Amino acid sequence: MICNEQMKSLIELGRHGHFPLFHQTWIEEATREKLARPNKADQKKAKEIMEKLAQHKNLDRKRTLLLSLPENERKVFIKEFFNIIEQSILEERPIFQ
């Protein structure tokens, strides 16, 4: 699902607790709600958003794209982004599984 090196860098930053793509309120809203595990449609939508984000080189443009999304799509993307980070951590440290 990771589209390019810049997106990989954002995921690596997320692994260390830094999320430059998201406003703090977006993170709080997305994590406050108990959303069901992402289904195939949610994963497909998150992949489409990731591909759109990968087209932009500037971080501000990426944020603007996320800002333009409907709130529910943005929440699904944030949850899926966190799932990618979680999987990345678990792959590196299988002791946590």
N, CA, C and O atoms as CSV, one atom per row, in Angstrom:
chain,resi,resn,atom,element,x,y,z
A,1,MET,N,N,0.814,-1.193,0.000
A,1,MET,CA,C,0.000,0.000,0.000
A,1,MET,C,C,0.864,1.267,0.000
A,1,MET,O,O,0.412,2.317,-0.456
A,2,ILE,N,N,2.072,1.182,0.493
A,2,ILE,CA,C,2.935,2.352,0.564
A,2,ILE,C,C,3.345,2.731,-0.850
A,2,ILE,O,O,3.885,1.905,-1.587
A,3,CYS,N,N,3.090,3.981,-1.231
A,3,CYS,CA,C,3.208,4.396,-2.625
A,3,CYS,C,C,4.574,4.914,-3.035
A,3,CYS,O,O,5.010,4.653,-4.157
A,4,ASN,N,N,5.252,5.628,-2.178
A,4,ASN,CA,C,6.552,6.169,-2.574
A,4,ASN,C,C,7.406,6.412,-1.341
A,4,ASN,O,O,6.977,6.179,-0.211
A,5,GLU,N,N,8.611,6.879,-1.576
A,5,GLU,CA,C,9.561,7.076,-0.477
A,5,GLU,C,C,9.088,8.126,0.523
A,5,GLU,O,O,9.313,7.992,1.725
A,6,GLN,N,N,8.435,9.168,0.023
A,6,GLN,CA,C,7.957,10.207,0.930
A,6,GLN,C,C,6.880,9.664,1.873
A,6,GLN,O,O,6.853,10.013,3.053
A,7,MET,N,N,6.002,8.819,1.356
A,7,MET,CA,C,4.973,8.221,2.215
A,7,MET,C,C,5.629,7.258,3.215
A,7,MET,O,O,5.204,7.170,4.367
A,8,LYS,N,N,6.652,6.547,2.771
A,8,LYS,CA,C,7.386,5.675,3.693
A,8,LYS,C,C,8.011,6.492,4.820
A,8,LYS,O,O,8.043,6.060,5.972
A,9,SER,N,N,8.506,7.679,4.470
A,9,SER,CA,C,9.096,8.558,5.482
A,9,SER,C,C,8.042,9.010,6.487
A,9,SER,O,O,8.314,9.075,7.686
A,10,LEU,N,N,6.846,9.321,6.007
A,10,LEU,CA,C,5.766,9.728,6.918
A,10,LEU,C,C,5.370,8.582,7.849
A,10,LEU,O,O,5.048,8.804,9.017
A,11,ILE,N,N,5.395,7.376,7.332
A,11,ILE,CA,C,5.090,6.210,8.171
A,11,ILE,C,C,6.197,6.005,9.190
A,11,ILE,O,O,5.925,5.679,10.346
A,12,GLU,N,N,7.431,6.193,8.776
A,12,GLU,CA,C,8.554,6.065,9.709
A,12,GLU,C,C,8.453,7.118,10.805
A,12,GLU,O,O,8.709,6.812,11.970
A,13,LEU,N,N,8.089,8.344,10.462
A,13,LEU,CA,C,7.881,9.372,11.476
A,13,LEU,C,C,6.759,8.960,12.430
A,13,LEU,O,O,6.859,9.162,13.640
A,14,GLY,N,N,5.707,8.392,11.886
A,14,GLY,CA,C,4.592,7.928,12.714
A,14,GLY,C,C,5.002,6.838,13.685
A,14,GLY,O,O,4.482,6.756,14.797
A,15,ARG,N,N,5.931,6.006,13.262
A,15,ARG,CA,C,6.421,4.954,14.157
A,15,ARG,C,C,7.072,5.547,15.396
A,15,ARG,O,O,7.134,4.906,16.445
A,16,HIS,N,N,7.553,6.770,15.267
A,16,HIS,CA,C,8.214,7.436,16.386
A,16,HIS,C,C,7.327,8.488,17.044
A,16,HIS,O,O,7.796,9.306,17.836
A,17,GLY,N,N,6.024,8.456,16.700
A,17,GLY,CA,C,5.062,9.317,17.370
A,17,GLY,C,C,4.890,10.703,16.780
A,17,GLY,O,O,4.278,11.564,17.411
A,18,HIS,N,N,5.411,10.941,15.587
A,18,HIS,CA,C,5.277,12.259,14.958
A,18,HIS,C,C,4.374,12.113,13.737
A,18,HIS,O,O,4.658,11.326,12.834
A,19,PHE,N,N,3.280,12.881,13.717
A,19,PHE,CA,C,2.297,12.767,12.641
A,19,PHE,C,C,2.090,14.121,11.954
A,19,PHE,O,O,1.094,14.793,12.218
A,20,PRO,N,N,3.012,14.530,11.080
A,20,PRO,CA,C,2.921,15.858,10.464
A,20,PRO,C,C,1.752,16.014,9.492
A,20,PRO,O,O,1.375,17.139,9.163
A,21,LEU,N,N,1.179,14.918,9.032
A,21,LEU,CA,C,0.060,14.994,8.096
A,21,LEU,C,C,-1.248,15.410,8.764
A,21,LEU,O,O,-2.115,16.008,8.126
A,22,PHE,N,N,-1.384,15.095,10.028
A,22,PHE,CA,C,-2.676,15.223,10.689
A,22,PHE,C,C,-2.687,16.328,11.736
A,22,PHE,O,O,-1.723,16.508,12.480
A,23,HIS,N,N,-3.783,17.058,11.780
A,23,HIS,CA,C,-3.997,17.987,12.879
A,23,HIS,C,C,-4.297,17.162,14.128
A,23,HIS,O,O,-4.870,16.076,14.037
A,24,GLN,N,N,-3.918,17.667,15.266
A,24,GLN,CA,C,-4.125,16.935,16.519
A,24,GLN,C,C,-5.601,16.594,16.734
A,24,GLN,O,O,-5.920,15.513,17.228
A,25,THR,N,N,-6.489,17.498,16.372
A,25,THR,CA,C,-7.923,17.234,16.565
A,25,THR,C,C,-8.394,16.077,15.699
A,25,THR,O,O,-9.275,15.323,16.111
A,26,TRP,N,N,-7.819,15.917,14.492
A,26,TRP,CA,C,-8.197,14.789,13.644
A,26,TRP,C,C,-7.815,13.473,14.312
A,26,TRP,O,O,-8.583,12.511,14.302
A,27,ILE,N,N,-6.636,13.447,14.882
A,27,ILE,CA,C,-6.168,12.227,15.548
A,27,ILE,C,C,-7.068,11.914,16.737
A,27,ILE,O,O,-7.482,10.770,16.927
A,28,GLU,N,N,-7.367,12.928,17.529
A,28,GLU,CA,C,-8.221,12.727,18.692
A,28,GLU,C,C,-9.601,12.225,18.287
A,28,GLU,O,O,-10.133,11.309,18.913
A,29,GLU,N,N,-10.187,12.815,17.246
A,29,GLU,CA,C,-11.505,12.390,16.787
A,29,GLU,C,C,-11.479,10.960,16.263
A,29,GLU,O,O,-12.369,10.165,16.564
A,30,ALA,N,N,-10.464,10.641,15.485
A,30,ALA,CA,C,-10.387,9.304,14.884
A,30,ALA,C,C,-10.147,8.229,15.932
A,30,ALA,O,O,-10.668,7.120,15.816
A,31,THR,N,N,-9.368,8.547,16.948
A,31,THR,CA,C,-9.066,7.518,17.958
A,31,THR,C,C,-10.123,7.461,19.054
A,31,THR,O,O,-10.234,6.456,19.757
A,32,ARG,N,N,-10.895,8.526,19.205
A,32,ARG,CA,C,-11.946,8.539,20.224
A,32,ARG,C,C,-13.074,7.575,19.859
A,32,ARG,O,O,-13.610,6.879,20.722
A,33,GLU,N,N,-13.423,7.541,18.594
A,33,GLU,CA,C,-14.512,6.691,18.147
A,33,GLU,C,C,-14.028,5.258,17.973
A,33,GLU,O,O,-12.918,5.004,17.506
A,34,LYS,N,N,-14.874,4.357,18.355
A,34,LYS,CA,C,-14.565,2.940,18.166
A,34,LYS,C,C,-15.115,2.513,16.814
A,34,LYS,O,O,-16.266,2.093,16.701
A,35,LEU,N,N,-14.281,2.626,15.794
A,35,LEU,CA,C,-14.686,2.193,14.471
A,35,LEU,C,C,-14.431,0.698,14.331
A,35,LEU,O,O,-13.495,0.149,14.912
A,36,ALA,N,N,-15.274,0.066,13.556
A,36,ALA,CA,C,-15.074,-1.356,13.290
A,36,ALA,C,C,-13.772,-1.545,12.517
A,36,ALA,O,O,-13.262,-0.610,11.899
A,37,ARG,N,N,-13.247,-2.754,12.559
A,37,ARG,CA,C,-12.043,-3.037,11.783
A,37,ARG,C,C,-12.293,-2.642,10.340
A,37,ARG,O,O,-13.391,-2.850,9.824
A,38,PRO,N,N,-11.307,-2.082,9.689
A,38,PRO,CA,C,-11.518,-1.651,8.296
A,38,PRO,C,C,-11.901,-2.832,7.406
A,38,PRO,O,O,-11.241,-3.871,7.412
A,39,ASN,N,N,-12.965,-2.656,6.653
A,39,ASN,CA,C,-13.349,-3.704,5.711
A,39,ASN,C,C,-12.640,-3.452,4.383
A,39,ASN,O,O,-11.853,-2.513,4.265
A,40,LYS,N,N,-12.913,-4.272,3.406
A,40,LYS,CA,C,-12.231,-4.155,2.101
A,40,LYS,C,C,-12.508,-2.807,1.447
A,40,LYS,O,O,-11.612,-2.221,0.839
A,41,ALA,N,N,-13.740,-2.307,1.564
A,41,ALA,CA,C,-14.077,-1.019,0.956
A,41,ALA,C,C,-13.287,0.105,1.626
A,41,ALA,O,O,-12.795,1.008,0.949
A,42,ASP,N,N,-13.165,0.054,2.959
A,42,ASP,CA,C,-12.389,1.065,3.677
A,42,ASP,C,C,-10.917,0.996,3.289
A,42,ASP,O,O,-10.274,2.027,3.094
A,43,GLN,N,N,-10.388,-0.212,3.178
A,43,GLN,CA,C,-8.992,-0.369,2.801
A,43,GLN,C,C,-8.752,0.140,1.384
A,43,GLN,O,O,-7.718,0.747,1.104
A,44,LYS,N,N,-9.707,-0.107,0.493
A,44,LYS,CA,C,-9.580,0.370,-0.885
A,44,LYS,C,C,-9.612,1.895,-0.907
A,44,LYS,O,O,-8.818,2.522,-1.609
A,45,LYS,N,N,-10.520,2.493,-0.146
A,45,LYS,CA,C,-10.617,3.948,-0.086
A,45,LYS,C,C,-9.334,4.550,0.488
A,45,LYS,O,O,-8.835,5.556,-0.017
A,46,ALA,N,N,-8.805,3.934,1.540
A,46,ALA,CA,C,-7.557,4.415,2.139
A,46,ALA,C,C,-6.409,4.320,1.134
A,46,ALA,O,O,-5.553,5.204,1.085
A,47,LYS,N,N,-6.388,3.273,0.347
A,47,LYS,CA,C,-5.342,3.115,-0.669
A,47,LYS,C,C,-5.467,4.204,-1.726
A,47,LYS,O,O,-4.458,4.755,-2.168
A,48,GLU,N,N,-6.694,4.521,-2.138
A,48,GLU,CA,C,-6.906,5.587,-3.118
A,48,GLU,C,C,-6.416,6.925,-2.567
A,48,GLU,O,O,-5.778,7.700,-3.279
A,49,ILE,N,N,-6.716,7.187,-1.309
A,49,ILE,CA,C,-6.276,8.437,-0.690
A,49,ILE,C,C,-4.749,8.467,-0.600
A,49,ILE,O,O,-4.128,9.498,-0.858
A,50,MET,N,N,-4.155,7.341,-0.235
A,50,MET,CA,C,-2.690,7.261,-0.146
A,50,MET,C,C,-2.065,7.545,-1.509
A,50,MET,O,O,-1.043,8.226,-1.588
A,51,GLU,N,N,-2.661,7.035,-2.575
A,51,GLU,CA,C,-2.139,7.282,-3.918
A,51,GLU,C,C,-2.259,8.756,-4.292
A,51,GLU,O,O,-1.356,9.313,-4.916
A,52,LYS,N,N,-3.375,9.393,-3.910
A,52,LYS,CA,C,-3.535,10.824,-4.167
A,52,LYS,C,C,-2.506,11.625,-3.378
A,52,LYS,O,O,-1.921,12.575,-3.899
A,53,LEU,N,N,-2.287,11.247,-2.138
A,53,LEU,CA,C,-1.292,11.941,-1.313
A,53,LEU,C,C,0.104,11.806,-1.908
A,53,LEU,O,O,0.899,12.745,-1.870
A,54,ALA,N,N,0.394,10.634,-2.453
A,54,ALA,CA,C,1.723,10.373,-3.008
A,54,ALA,C,C,2.012,11.256,-4.225
A,54,ALA,O,O,3.174,11.463,-4.575
A,55,GLN,N,N,0.974,11.773,-4.868
A,55,GLN,CA,C,1.171,12.626,-6.039
A,55,GLN,C,C,1.693,14.010,-5.654
A,55,GLN,O,O,2.272,14.713,-6.482
A,56,HIS,N,N,1.485,14.395,-4.397
A,56,HIS,CA,C,1.910,15.712,-3.939
A,56,HIS,C,C,3.241,15.602,-3.201
A,56,HIS,O,O,3.438,14.701,-2.386
A,57,LYS,N,N,4.137,16.513,-3.491
A,57,LYS,CA,C,5.443,16.491,-2.846
A,57,LYS,C,C,5.475,17.371,-1.599
A,57,LYS,O,O,6.259,17.126,-0.683
A,58,ASN,N,N,4.638,18.379,-1.566
A,58,ASN,CA,C,4.611,19.336,-0.481
A,58,ASN,C,C,3.688,18.854,0.640
A,58,ASN,O,O,2.563,18.431,0.376
A,59,LEU,N,N,4.153,18.914,1.875
A,59,LEU,CA,C,3.370,18.464,3.018
A,59,LEU,C,C,2.085,19.274,3.185
A,59,LEU,O,O,1.050,18.727,3.566
A,60,ASP,N,N,2.150,20.575,2.900
A,60,ASP,CA,C,0.946,21.406,3.013
A,60,ASP,C,C,-0.123,20.988,2.009
A,60,ASP,O,O,-1.314,21.026,2.319
A,61,ARG,N,N,0.287,20.597,0.833
A,61,ARG,CA,C,-0.686,20.128,-0.162
A,61,ARG,C,C,-1.309,18.801,0.264
A,61,ARG,O,O,-2.492,18.555,0.029
A,62,LYS,N,N,-0.510,17.962,0.883
A,62,LYS,CA,C,-1.046,16.702,1.393
A,62,LYS,C,C,-2.095,16.977,2.476
A,62,LYS,O,O,-3.153,16.348,2.496
A,63,ARG,N,N,-1.796,17.914,3.368
A,63,ARG,CA,C,-2.756,18.279,4.422
A,63,ARG,C,C,-4.022,18.878,3.826
A,63,ARG,O,O,-5.127,18.600,4.292
A,64,THR,N,N,-3.857,19.701,2.793
A,64,THR,CA,C,-5.016,20.308,2.137
A,64,THR,C,C,-5.901,19.233,1.522
A,64,THR,O,O,-7.127,19.313,1.597
A,65,LEU,N,N,-5.281,18.232,0.917
A,65,LEU,CA,C,-6.046,17.122,0.362
A,65,LEU,C,C,-6.846,16.427,1.466
A,65,LEU,O,O,-8.030,16.138,1.297
A,66,LEU,N,N,-6.190,16.164,2.589
A,66,LEU,CA,C,-6.895,15.514,3.692
A,66,LEU,C,C,-8.008,16.405,4.242
A,66,LEU,O,O,-9.067,15.909,4.626
A,67,LEU,N,N,-7.777,17.691,4.279
A,67,LEU,CA,C,-8.783,18.630,4.763
A,67,LEU,C,C,-10.011,18.643,3.849
A,67,LEU,O,O,-11.132,18.846,4.315
A,68,SER,N,N,-9.799,18.429,2.569
A,68,SER,CA,C,-10.905,18.455,1.608
A,68,SER,C,C,-11.752,17.178,1.636
A,68,SER,O,O,-12.842,17.146,1.066
A,69,LEU,N,N,-11.261,16.144,2.288
A,69,LEU,CA,C,-12.012,14.882,2.351
A,69,LEU,C,C,-13.207,15.011,3.286
A,69,LEU,O,O,-13.176,15.792,4.237
A,70,PRO,N,N,-14.261,14.243,3.014
A,70,PRO,CA,C,-15.343,14.164,3.999
A,70,PRO,C,C,-14.788,13.604,5.314
A,70,PRO,O,O,-13.857,12.800,5.311
A,71,GLU,N,N,-15.357,14.028,6.406
A,71,GLU,CA,C,-14.833,13.658,7.718
A,71,GLU,C,C,-14.742,12.150,7.918
A,71,GLU,O,O,-13.758,11.658,8.470
A,72,ASN,N,N,-15.758,11.411,7.475
A,72,ASN,CA,C,-15.724,9.957,7.672
A,72,ASN,C,C,-14.604,9.298,6.876
A,72,ASN,O,O,-13.984,8.349,7.356
A,73,GLU,N,N,-14.335,9.792,5.661
A,73,GLU,CA,C,-13.233,9.233,4.863
A,73,GLU,C,C,-11.889,9.553,5.503
A,73,GLU,O,O,-10.983,8.720,5.520
A,74,ARG,N,N,-11.771,10.763,6.026
A,74,ARG,CA,C,-10.526,11.159,6.693
A,74,ARG,C,C,-10.282,10.273,7.912
A,74,ARG,O,O,-9.151,9.845,8.145
A,75,LYS,N,N,-11.325,9.994,8.691
A,75,LYS,CA,C,-11.179,9.135,9.869
A,75,LYS,C,C,-10.770,7.727,9.474
A,75,LYS,O,O,-9.909,7.120,10.110
A,76,VAL,N,N,-11.392,7.209,8.418
A,76,VAL,CA,C,-11.029,5.872,7.937
A,76,VAL,C,C,-9.575,5.852,7.498
A,76,VAL,O,O,-8.855,4.898,7.793
A,77,PHE,N,N,-9.128,6.902,6.791
A,77,PHE,CA,C,-7.739,6.967,6.343
A,77,PHE,C,C,-6.783,7.019,7.532
A,77,PHE,O,O,-5.766,6.326,7.545
A,78,ILE,N,N,-7.108,7.840,8.529
A,78,ILE,CA,C,-6.234,7.952,9.704
A,78,ILE,C,C,-6.139,6.614,10.413
A,78,ILE,O,O,-5.049,6.193,10.801
A,79,LYS,N,N,-7.265,5.944,10.587
A,79,LYS,CA,C,-7.248,4.620,11.230
A,79,LYS,C,C,-6.390,3.644,10.428
A,79,LYS,O,O,-5.595,2.897,10.998
A,80,GLU,N,N,-6.551,3.651,9.121
A,80,GLU,CA,C,-5.774,2.739,8.277
A,80,GLU,C,C,-4.292,3.107,8.307
A,80,GLU,O,O,-3.438,2.220,8.305
A,81,PHE,N,N,-3.977,4.391,8.334
A,81,PHE,CA,C,-2.588,4.840,8.439
A,81,PHE,C,C,-1.976,4.331,9.746
A,81,PHE,O,O,-0.841,3.855,9.761
A,82,PHE,N,N,-2.729,4.434,10.833
A,82,PHE,CA,C,-2.248,3.912,12.118
A,82,PHE,C,C,-2.083,2.395,12.062
A,82,PHE,O,O,-1.154,1.856,12.664
A,83,ASN,N,N,-2.972,1.700,11.348
A,83,ASN,CA,C,-2.826,0.243,11.195
A,83,ASN,C,C,-1.538,-0.096,10.451
A,83,ASN,O,O,-0.857,-1.061,10.796
A,84,ILE,N,N,-1.203,0.699,9.427
A,84,ILE,CA,C,0.045,0.476,8.684
A,84,ILE,C,C,1.237,0.654,9.614
A,84,ILE,O,O,2.176,-0.141,9.588
A,85,ILE,N,N,1.197,1.698,10.433
A,85,ILE,CA,C,2.287,1.943,11.385
A,85,ILE,C,C,2.381,0.790,12.381
A,85,ILE,O,O,3.474,0.315,12.689
A,86,GLU,N,N,1.239,0.347,12.876
A,86,GLU,CA,C,1.228,-0.761,13.836
A,86,GLU,C,C,1.823,-2.026,13.215
A,86,GLU,O,O,2.622,-2.713,13.852
A,87,GLN,N,N,1.439,-2.335,11.979
A,87,GLN,CA,C,1.985,-3.514,11.301
A,87,GLN,C,C,3.489,-3.381,11.099
A,87,GLN,O,O,4.227,-4.358,11.229
A,88,SER,N,N,3.933,-2.190,10.786
A,88,SER,CA,C,5.362,-1.945,10.596
A,88,SER,C,C,6.136,-2.206,11.890
A,88,SER,O,O,7.211,-2.805,11.869
A,89,ILE,N,N,5.590,-1.758,12.995
A,89,ILE,CA,C,6.233,-1.979,14.296
A,89,ILE,C,C,6.245,-3.465,14.637
A,89,ILE,O,O,7.254,-3.990,15.109
A,90,LEU,N,N,5.125,-4.138,14.398
A,90,LEU,CA,C,5.039,-5.562,14.726
A,90,LEU,C,C,5.959,-6.415,13.854
A,90,LEU,O,O,6.492,-7.426,14.312
A,91,GLU,N,N,6.142,-6.005,12.599
A,91,GLU,CA,C,7.066,-6.743,11.731
A,91,GLU,C,C,8.500,-6.617,12.227
A,91,GLU,O,O,9.285,-7.561,12.136
A,92,GLU,N,N,8.830,-5.453,12.747
A,92,GLU,CA,C,10.186,-5.238,13.240
A,92,GLU,C,C,10.404,-5.913,14.593
A,92,GLU,O,O,11.491,-6.416,14.877
A,93,ARG,N,N,9.378,-5.919,15.410
A,93,ARG,CA,C,9.482,-6.461,16.768
A,93,ARG,C,C,8.411,-7.528,16.999
A,93,ARG,O,O,7.397,-7.255,17.641
A,94,PRO,N,N,8.625,-8.721,16.490
A,94,PRO,CA,C,7.596,-9.763,16.605
A,94,PRO,C,C,7.292,-10.167,18.049
A,94,PRO,O,O,6.298,-10.849,18.296
A,95,ILE,N,N,8.124,-9.760,18.998
A,95,ILE,CA,C,7.884,-10.099,20.397
A,95,ILE,C,C,6.577,-9.477,20.892
A,95,ILE,O,O,5.979,-9.985,21.842
A,96,PHE,N,N,6.124,-8.390,20.268
A,96,PHE,CA,C,4.896,-7.720,20.689
A,96,PHE,C,C,3.637,-8.434,20.214
A,96,PHE,O,O,2.542,-8.122,20.682
A,97,GLN,N,N,3.770,-9.378,19.300
A,97,GLN,CA,C,2.588,-10.050,18.755
A,97,GLN,C,C,1.989,-11.006,19.726
A,97,GLN,O,O,0.987,-11.652,19.418
